Amino acid sequence: MSDILKELKKFAVDYTLLYIEDNAGLRINVEKLLSKFFSNVFTAENGREGLDMFKKHQPDIIITDINMPEMNGLDMAEKIKSIIPSSKIIIMSAHEEKEYLHQAIDAGIFRYLNKPAKTNILVKALYDTILVIQKEEDNLLLQVQLQDIFNYQNNIIIMLKDKKPTLVNHRFLDFFDVDNIDNFLEKKDAFDSLLLEHDEFLYTTQANTWYKQACKTPGKLYHTKIKNSAGEARHLILKARKIPNKDNYFVLSFDDITELNLMKLFDKSSANDDKINEDTESVLKLMKVVHDNSAEIKVHNFYRGLTITNPAVLTKVSDKETVLKTSNSQLKVVQLVKNTVLSSEIFPTPVLIKSIKKVDFEKQTISFSKMQFLSRSATDRKYIRLEPEKDTRISLFYQERKFTAECSILDISLVSIKVQVSALPPGVETSVPLNVSIILPTNAQPLIINTNTRVFRIDENPKSFDLILMYELHDKTLYMLKEYMANRQMILIREFRSLELKL
């Protein structure tokens, strides 16, 4: 036991610990014991506070009781595991029911101790926990280094120390036709100006140098433009990595993708070019760049206007199909809605999935093929637009005459409303003023809005027209619509959660 105590004192000082216990007296006594080993010990008196402390400090080890106010220890453990799955959690509880044991196993609890736990048992549990953490860290470090070597072998590599280049690889020397890094720095006026200015690309500005920005966001992908020794502008993807256990050391990796011919996608003049937006081949090329760099993408959907966004990773990219893995909640929405949008830090604009081939709940994957860039996307909305209740009513008036065609509200926001009409009266076009009368059902009296609008956009469908009407509300009407939107949003959230439970 004495050997374990010595080893624990030696190793525990490098780790942090969070202790959650609602019994104040017990919490103080155990905290004193833990502080003899760990340099940083955080405490909380309930599961909710414990979760907040975890998010703030991200401790290496968590010790918690089960039965506590606000949130019990097992529920907290599940939430912690969803944030950092590798977190090591030790349960100390007076309850030995199988129900708790099974739930603890499902939550991925590292050790389950009976309370009150004897000091030697607790010390042994902490010692075992640290040994496991150290082994995982060693394995991870080895994997990362091996993976880095593999990924970097065909890329241009620069190692920075204190934001200064100190080491480069042969690919770098060939690209700039120099013998060594000193020769390169002599030939270049400034390392700051290495990256050339281009729309949506990374380069040095008055606010920051390109490499300082890259080092602030390790792992993020950046588009860059650099001239080689022949004066040719090349398109490269930059990714910065921080070297583990080394302060102020970074490795910059540049992947030359010029041959993919993607630079044109980032020109401002191309933003509304239909040919470029519908260029499936270019979208697929960028998907492959994301996949090869193991970069995260985001999946966006809108359930009755409610934004549903989840992270995802690409598991397969080929000419025939692309496959991504994401959360079950997102898979459910994909089944319900027509349009799914993807975004990434290296996409010039969001990408619309036009053809979903398969949704696999067992593998948590979505398979799709046809894609295109979007010139505009609902992911950029400034105001929330929600689908109202079915019994919402609207009347449209043009030049004081009521529309005789059938009208229905598709969605509504604080500044606009999207209306579908079966026919348009002559003269109704973009920028034309219209009057609207809207009746929105509420728990109390219906919310009635009578206001002037202006036609912002008209989209023609096979048997109808979609009108986006802009308006400006004030005072009580604006306040009442805000209240309605907030209540409607909560209703849709509950409705969506009920769908998740049916998965």
C-alpha positions as CSV (number, residue, x, y, z in Angstrom):
1,M,0.0,0.0,0.0
2,S,2.9,2.4,0.8
3,D,4.3,1.9,-2.7
4,I,0.9,2.8,-4.2
5,L,0.7,5.9,-2.1
6,K,4.1,7.0,-3.3
7,E,3.3,6.3,-6.9
8,L,0.0,8.1,-6.6
9,K,1.6,11.2,-5.1
10,K,4.1,11.2,-7.9
11,F,1.7,10.9,-10.8
12,A,-1.5,12.5,-9.5
13,V,0.0,16.0,-9.4
14,D,-0.2,16.2,-13.2
15,Y,-3.9,15.5,-13.3
16,T,-7.1,17.3,-12.2
17,L,-10.0,15.9,-10.3
18,L,-13.7,16.9,-9.8
19,Y,-15.5,15.6,-6.7
20,I,-19.3,15.8,-6.5
21,E,-21.1,15.1,-3.2
22,D,-24.2,16.7,-1.8
23,N,-23.2,15.9,1.9
24,A,-21.2,19.0,2.8
25,G,-19.3,17.4,5.7
26,L,-18.3,14.4,3.7
27,R,-17.3,16.6,0.7
28,I,-15.0,18.7,2.8
29,N,-13.3,15.6,4.4
30,V,-12.8,13.8,1.1
31,E,-11.6,17.0,-0.6
32,K,-8.8,17.3,2.1
33,L,-7.7,13.7,1.3
34,L,-7.7,14.2,-2.5
35,S,-5.8,17.5,-2.2
36,K,-2.9,15.6,-0.7
37,F,-2.4,13.9,-4.1
38,F,-3.9,16.2,-6.8
39,S,-2.7,19.8,-7.3
40,N,-6.2,20.8,-8.6
41,V,-9.3,19.5,-7.0
42,F,-12.7,21.0,-7.9
43,T,-15.9,20.3,-6.0
44,A,-19.6,20.5,-6.6
45,E,-22.7,19.8,-4.4
46,N,-25.0,18.4,-7.1
47,G,-25.0,16.9,-10.6
48,R,-26.0,20.1,-12.4
49,E,-23.2,22.1,-10.7
50,G,-20.8,19.1,-11.3
51,L,-21.6,19.2,-15.1
52,D,-21.0,22.9,-15.2
53,M,-17.7,22.5,-13.4
54,F,-16.7,19.7,-15.8
55,K,-17.5,21.9,-18.9
56,K,-15.4,24.7,-17.4
57,H,-12.4,22.8,-16.2
58,Q,-12.5,19.4,-18.0
59,P,-10.9,17.4,-15.2
60,D,-9.2,14.1,-15.9
61,I,-11.0,12.2,-13.2
62,I,-14.5,12.6,-11.8
63,I,-15.7,11.1,-8.5
64,T,-19.4,11.4,-7.8
65,D,-22.3,10.2,-5.7
66,I,-25.5,9.0,-7.3
67,N,-28.5,10.4,-5.5
68,M,-28.2,14.2,-5.5
69,P,-30.5,17.1,-6.1
70,E,-30.8,18.9,-9.4
71,M,-29.3,16.0,-11.4
72,N,-28.2,12.6,-10.2
73,G,-24.7,11.3,-10.7
74,L,-25.5,8.7,-13.4
75,D,-27.3,11.3,-15.5
76,M,-24.4,13.7,-15.1
77,A,-22.0,10.9,-16.0
78,E,-23.8,10.2,-19.3
79,K,-23.7,13.9,-20.2
80,I,-20.0,14.1,-19.4
81,K,-19.3,11.0,-21.5
82,S,-21.2,12.6,-24.4
83,I,-18.8,15.6,-24.2
84,I,-15.5,13.7,-23.6
85,P,-16.1,9.9,-24.0
86,S,-12.6,9.1,-22.6
87,S,-13.5,10.8,-19.2
88,K,-12.7,8.5,-16.2
89,I,-15.6,8.5,-13.7
90,I,-15.7,6.8,-10.3
91,I,-19.0,6.3,-8.6
92,M,-19.2,6.2,-4.8
93,S,-22.6,5.2,-3.6
94,A,-24.4,3.5,-0.7
95,H,-26.8,1.8,-3.2
96,E,-26.0,-1.6,-4.6
97,E,-29.1,-2.2,-6.6
98,K,-28.6,-4.0,-9.9
99,E,-30.4,-1.2,-11.7
100,Y,-27.7,1.3,-10.7
101,L,-24.9,-1.1,-11.6
102,H,-26.4,-1.8,-15.0
103,Q,-26.9,1.9,-15.6
104,A,-23.3,2.6,-14.5
105,I,-22.0,0.0,-16.9
106,D,-24.1,1.5,-19.8
107,A,-22.7,5.0,-18.9
108,G,-19.1,3.8,-19.1
109,I,-18.3,4.2,-15.4
110,F,-14.7,3.3,-14.8
111,R,-15.1,2.1,-11.2
112,Y,-18.1,1.6,-8.8
113,L,-17.2,1.9,-5.1
114,N,-19.5,1.3,-2.0
115,K,-19.9,4.3,0.2
116,P,-18.4,5.1,2.6
117,A,-15.3,3.9,0.7
118,K,-12.2,3.0,2.8
119,T,-9.2,5.2,2.1
120,N,-7.0,2.3,0.8
121,I,-9.8,1.3,-1.6
122,L,-10.2,4.8,-2.9
123,V,-6.5,5.3,-3.2
124,K,-6.2,2.0,-5.2
125,A,-9.0,3.1,-7.5
126,L,-7.4,6.5,-8.2
127,Y,-4.0,4.8,-8.8
128,D,-5.6,2.3,-11.3
129,T,-7.4,5.2,-13.0
130,I,-4.2,7.2,-13.5
131,L,-2.4,4.1,-14.9
132,V,-5.1,3.7,-17.5
133,I,-5.1,7.4,-18.4
134,Q,-1.3,7.3,-18.8
135,K,-1.5,4.2,-21.1
136,E,-4.2,5.9,-23.2
137,E,-2.1,9.1,-23.5
138,D,1.0,7.1,-24.5
139,N,-1.0,5.2,-27.1
140,L,-2.7,8.3,-28.4
141,L,0.7,10.1,-28.7
142,L,2.1,7.3,-30.6
143,Q,-0.9,7.1,-32.9
144,V,-0.8,10.8,-33.6
145,Q,2.9,10.9,-34.3
146,L,2.6,7.9,-36.7
147,Q,-0.5,9.4,-38.4
148,D,1.2,12.7,-38.8
149,I,4.2,11.2,-40.4
150,F,2.0,9.3,-42.8
151,N,-0.1,12.3,-43.7
152,Y,2.8,14.7,-44.1
153,Q,5.0,12.7,-46.3
154,N,3.7,14.2,-49.6
155,N,2.9,17.7,-48.1
156,I,4.9,20.8,-47.7
157,I,5.9,20.9,-44.0
158,I,7.1,23.8,-41.8
159,M,7.8,23.5,-38.1
160,L,7.4,26.7,-36.1
161,K,9.0,27.6,-32.8
162,D,7.7,30.8,-31.2
163,K,6.0,31.6,-34.5
164,K,9.3,31.4,-36.4
165,P,10.1,28.7,-39.0
166,T,12.9,26.4,-37.8
167,L,12.5,23.2,-39.8
168,V,11.1,22.3,-43.2
169,N,10.9,19.1,-45.3
170,H,12.3,18.3,-48.7
171,R,8.9,19.0,-50.4
172,F,9.2,22.6,-49.1
173,L,12.7,23.0,-50.4
174,D,11.7,21.6,-53.9
175,F,8.7,23.9,-54.0
176,F,10.7,27.1,-53.4
177,D,13.9,25.8,-55.0
178,V,16.1,26.5,-52.0
179,D,18.7,24.5,-50.1
180,N,17.5,25.2,-46.6
181,I,15.2,27.4,-44.5
182,D,17.8,30.1,-44.0
183,N,18.2,30.3,-47.8
184,F,14.5,30.6,-48.2
185,L,14.2,33.4,-45.6
186,E,17.0,35.3,-47.3
187,K,15.2,35.1,-50.7
188,K,11.8,36.0,-49.3
189,D,11.2,39.6,-48.1
190,A,9.1,38.4,-45.2
191,F,7.6,35.2,-44.0
192,D,4.4,37.2,-43.3
193,S,3.8,37.7,-47.1
194,L,4.2,34.0,-48.1
195,L,0.4,33.6,-48.6
196,L,-1.1,35.7,-51.3
197,E,-4.4,37.5,-51.0
198,H,-7.5,35.8,-52.5
199,D,-11.2,35.8,-51.8
200,E,-12.0,33.6,-48.8
201,F,-8.4,32.4,-48.4
202,L,-6.0,32.9,-45.5
203,Y,-3.4,35.6,-45.8
204,T,-1.7,38.3,-43.6
205,T,-3.9,41.3,-42.8
206,Q,-3.4,44.4,-40.7
207,A,-5.0,42.6,-37.8
208,N,-3.0,39.4,-37.8
209,T,-0.4,37.4,-39.7
210,W,-1.5,34.2,-41.5
211,Y,0.6,31.9,-39.4
212,K,-0.5,33.4,-36.1
213,Q,-4.1,32.9,-37.1
214,A,-3.4,29.3,-38.2
215,C,-1.7,28.5,-34.9
216,K,-4.7,30.0,-33.0
217,T,-7.0,27.3,-34.5
218,P,-5.0,24.1,-34.8
219,G,-6.7,21.4,-36.8
220,K,-8.7,23.9,-38.9
221,L,-8.4,23.8,-42.7
222,Y,-7.5,27.0,-44.6
223,H,-7.4,27.6,-48.3
224,T,-4.1,29.4,-49.3
225,K,-2.4,30.7,-52.4
226,I,1.4,30.5,-52.7
227,K,3.7,31.2,-55.6
228,N,6.3,28.5,-56.3
229,S,9.9,29.0,-57.5
230,A,8.6,29.3,-61.1
231,G,6.2,32.1,-60.1
232,E,3.1,29.9,-60.5
233,A,0.2,30.5,-58.1
234,R,-0.6,27.2,-56.4
235,H,-3.8,26.4,-54.4
236,L,-2.9,24.6,-51.1
237,I,-4.8,23.5,-48.0
238,L,-3.2,24.6,-44.8
239,K,-3.6,22.7,-41.5
240,A,-1.7,23.6,-38.3
241,R,-1.0,21.1,-35.5
242,K,0.4,21.8,-32.0
243,I,3.2,19.5,-31.1
244,P,2.2,17.6,-27.8
245,N,4.1,18.5,-24.7
246,K,5.9,21.3,-26.4
247,D,5.0,24.9,-25.7
248,N,4.9,27.2,-28.8
249,Y,5.8,24.4,-31.2
250,F,3.5,24.0,-34.3
251,V,3.7,22.0,-37.5
252,L,2.2,23.5,-40.6
253,S,1.1,21.2,-43.4
254,F,0.3,22.4,-46.9
255,D,-1.5,20.0,-49.3
256,D,-1.2,21.2,-52.9
257,I,-4.6,20.8,-54.6
258,T,-4.0,23.0,-57.6
259,E,-4.7,20.2,-60.0
260,L,-8.3,20.0,-58.8
261,N,-8.9,23.4,-60.3
262,L,-11.0,24.7,-57.4
263,M,-9.7,28.2,-57.0
264,K,-12.4,29.6,-59.3
265,L,-15.0,28.6,-56.8
266,F,-13.8,31.3,-54.3
267,D,-14.0,34.3,-56.7
268,K,-16.7,36.7,-55.7
269,S,-17.9,36.8,-59.3
270,S,-18.7,33.1,-59.1
271,A,-21.0,33.3,-56.1
272,N,-24.2,33.5,-58.3
273,D,-22.8,31.6,-61.3
274,D,-25.3,28.8,-61.9
275,K,-22.8,26.6,-63.8
276,I,-20.3,26.7,-61.0
277,N,-23.0,26.3,-58.3
278,E,-24.3,23.2,-60.1
279,D,-20.8,21.7,-60.7
280,T,-21.2,18.4,-58.9
281,E,-17.6,17.4,-59.9
282,S,-16.1,20.4,-57.9
283,V,-18.3,19.6,-54.9
284,L,-17.0,16.0,-55.0
285,K,-13.4,17.2,-55.2
286,L,-13.8,19.3,-52.1
287,M,-15.6,16.5,-50.3
288,K,-12.5,14.3,-51.0
289,V,-10.3,17.1,-49.5
290,V,-12.4,17.1,-46.3
291,H,-12.4,13.3,-46.1
292,D,-8.6,13.0,-46.7
293,N,-8.0,15.6,-43.9
294,S,-10.5,13.9,-41.5
295,A,-12.1,17.3,-41.1
296,E,-15.5,17.8,-39.5
297,I,-18.5,19.0,-41.4
298,K,-21.9,20.1,-40.2
299,V,-25.3,18.8,-41.3
300,H,-28.2,21.4,-41.3
301,N,-31.9,20.7,-41.6
302,F,-35.0,22.6,-40.7
303,Y,-37.9,20.9,-39.0
304,R,-40.9,23.2,-39.6
305,G,-38.4,26.0,-39.5
306,L,-36.6,24.8,-36.4
307,T,-32.8,24.6,-37.0
308,I,-31.4,21.2,-36.5
309,T,-27.5,21.2,-36.8
310,N,-25.2,18.3,-35.9
311,P,-21.5,17.6,-36.6
312,A,-20.6,14.8,-39.0
313,V,-17.7,13.0,-40.5
314,L,-17.3,11.7,-44.1
315,T,-16.7,8.0,-44.1
316,K,-16.7,7.5,-47.8
317,V,-16.3,9.7,-50.9
318,S,-16.6,8.2,-54.4
319,D,-18.0,9.1,-57.8
320,K,-21.0,6.8,-57.1
321,E,-21.9,7.8,-53.5
322,T,-20.8,9.8,-50.5
323,V,-21.4,8.6,-47.0
324,L,-21.4,10.6,-43.8
325,K,-21.9,9.6,-40.1
326,T,-23.9,11.8,-37.8
327,S,-26.4,11.7,-34.9
328,N,-29.6,9.7,-34.9
329,S,-31.6,12.9,-34.4
330,Q,-30.3,14.3,-37.7
331,L,-31.0,11.0,-39.4
332,K,-34.6,11.3,-38.3
333,V,-34.9,14.8,-39.7
334,V,-33.4,13.8,-43.0
335,Q,-36.3,11.3,-43.4
336,L,-38.8,14.0,-42.8
337,V,-37.5,16.9,-44.9
338,K,-36.6,17.3,-48.6
339,N,-33.4,19.4,-48.4
340,T,-30.3,18.7,-46.4
341,V,-27.4,21.2,-46.3
342,L,-23.8,20.6,-45.5
343,S,-21.2,23.2,-44.4
344,S,-17.5,23.1,-43.9
345,E,-14.7,25.6,-43.2
346,I,-13.3,24.9,-46.6
347,F,-16.5,25.0,-48.7
348,P,-17.0,28.4,-50.5
349,T,-20.7,28.1,-49.8
350,P,-23.0,25.5,-48.2
351,V,-23.7,22.4,-50.2
352,L,-27.2,21.1,-50.9
353,I,-27.7,17.3,-51.0
354,K,-30.1,16.7,-53.9
355,S,-30.4,13.0,-53.7
356,I,-30.5,10.9,-50.5
357,K,-29.9,7.2,-51.3
358,K,-30.1,5.6,-47.9
359,V,-30.5,6.5,-44.2
360,D,-29.0,3.7,-42.0
361,F,-29.9,4.1,-38.3
362,E,-27.9,1.1,-37.3
363,K,-24.7,2.5,-38.7
364,Q,-25.8,6.1,-38.1
365,T,-25.0,7.0,-41.8
366,I,-26.5,8.9,-44.7
367,S,-25.6,7.9,-48.2
368,F,-26.1,10.4,-51.0
369,S,-25.0,11.2,-54.5
370,K,-26.1,14.4,-56.2
371,M,-24.9,17.7,-54.7
372,Q,-24.5,21.3,-55.6
373,F,-23.3,24.6,-54.1
374,L,-25.8,27.1,-52.8
375,S,-25.6,30.8,-53.7
376,R,-27.7,31.4,-50.6
377,S,-28.5,29.2,-47.7
378,A,-31.1,29.0,-44.8
379,T,-28.1,28.3,-42.5
380,D,-27.2,32.0,-42.9
381,R,-30.6,33.3,-41.7
382,K,-30.5,36.3,-39.4
383,Y,-34.1,35.8,-38.2
384,I,-35.8,32.5,-37.2
385,R,-38.5,31.5,-39.6
386,L,-41.0,29.0,-38.3
387,E,-43.9,27.1,-39.8
388,P,-47.1,28.2,-38.0
389,E,-50.1,26.1,-37.0
390,K,-52.3,24.6,-39.7
391,D,-55.3,26.7,-38.7
392,T,-53.4,30.0,-39.3
393,R,-55.1,32.3,-41.8
394,I,-54.0,35.0,-44.1
395,S,-55.5,37.4,-46.6
396,L,-53.6,39.3,-49.2
397,F,-54.6,42.6,-50.8
398,Y,-53.2,44.3,-53.9
399,Q,-54.4,47.8,-54.8
400,E,-57.1,47.3,-52.1
401,R,-58.4,44.2,-53.8
402,K,-58.3,40.9,-52.0
403,F,-56.6,37.9,-53.6
404,T,-59.2,35.5,-54.8
405,A,-56.7,32.7,-55.1
406,E,-56.0,30.2,-52.3
407,C,-53.4,31.5,-49.9
408,S,-51.4,29.7,-47.1
409,I,-48.5,30.6,-44.8
410,L,-45.3,28.5,-45.3
411,D,-43.3,30.2,-42.6
412,I,-43.1,33.5,-40.7
413,S,-40.4,35.6,-39.0
414,L,-40.2,39.0,-37.2
415,V,-39.5,40.7,-40.6
416,S,-41.0,38.5,-43.3
417,I,-43.6,36.0,-44.2
418,K,-43.5,33.3,-46.9
419,V,-46.9,32.7,-48.5
420,Q,-48.0,30.2,-51.1
421,V,-50.7,31.2,-53.5
422,S,-52.4,29.2,-56.3
423,A,-52.4,32.2,-58.7
424,L,-51.1,35.7,-58.9
425,P,-53.1,38.8,-59.9
426,P,-51.8,40.8,-62.9
427,G,-49.3,43.4,-61.8
428,V,-47.9,41.5,-58.7
429,E,-44.2,41.4,-59.1
430,T,-41.0,42.0,-57.1
431,S,-41.0,45.3,-55.0
432,V,-44.8,45.7,-55.4
433,P,-46.5,46.7,-52.1
434,L,-49.2,44.4,-50.7
435,N,-51.4,44.5,-47.6
436,V,-51.7,41.5,-45.4
437,S,-54.1,40.4,-42.7
438,I,-52.7,37.5,-40.6
439,I,-54.5,35.6,-37.8
440,L,-52.2,33.4,-35.7
441,P,-53.8,31.1,-33.1
442,T,-52.6,31.3,-29.5
443,N,-53.6,29.9,-26.1
444,A,-55.5,33.1,-25.5
445,Q,-56.9,35.5,-28.0
446,P,-55.7,35.0,-31.6
447,L,-52.9,37.3,-32.7
448,I,-54.1,39.5,-35.5
449,I,-51.5,41.4,-37.7
450,N,-52.6,43.9,-40.3
451,T,-49.6,45.5,-42.0
452,N,-48.1,46.8,-45.2
453,T,-45.6,44.6,-47.0
454,R,-43.4,44.6,-50.1
455,V,-42.7,41.6,-52.3
456,F,-39.1,40.6,-51.9
457,R,-39.0,37.5,-54.0
458,I,-41.4,35.3,-56.1
459,D,-40.6,31.6,-56.8
460,E,-42.7,29.9,-59.4
461,N,-43.8,26.3,-58.7
462,P,-45.6,23.9,-61.2
463,K,-49.1,24.8,-59.7
464,S,-48.4,27.7,-57.3
465,F,-46.2,30.7,-56.4
466,D,-44.2,31.3,-53.3
467,L,-44.1,34.9,-52.2
468,I,-41.6,36.3,-49.7
469,L,-43.1,39.5,-48.2
470,M,-41.1,41.9,-46.1
471,Y,-42.6,44.0,-43.4
472,E,-41.6,46.2,-40.5
473,L,-43.6,45.9,-37.2
474,H,-43.5,48.1,-34.2
475,D,-44.4,48.4,-30.6
476,K,-47.1,46.1,-29.4
477,T,-47.5,44.1,-32.6
478,L,-43.8,43.3,-32.7
479,Y,-43.8,42.4,-29.0
480,M,-46.8,40.0,-29.5
481,L,-45.2,38.4,-32.6
482,K,-42.0,37.8,-30.6
483,E,-44.0,36.1,-27.9
484,Y,-45.8,34.0,-30.5
485,M,-42.4,33.0,-32.1
486,A,-40.9,32.0,-28.7
487,N,-43.9,29.9,-27.8
488,R,-44.1,28.3,-31.2
489,Q,-40.4,27.5,-31.1
490,M,-40.9,25.6,-27.7
491,I,-43.8,23.7,-29.2
492,L,-41.7,22.6,-32.2
493,I,-38.8,21.6,-29.9
494,R,-41.1,19.4,-27.8
495,E,-42.6,18.0,-31.0
496,F,-39.1,17.2,-32.4
497,R,-38.0,15.6,-29.2
498,S,-41.0,13.3,-29.2
499,L,-39.9,12.2,-32.7
500,E,-36.4,11.4,-31.3
501,L,-37.9,9.2,-28.6
502,K,-39.5,7.1,-31.3
503,L,-36.2,6.3,-32.9
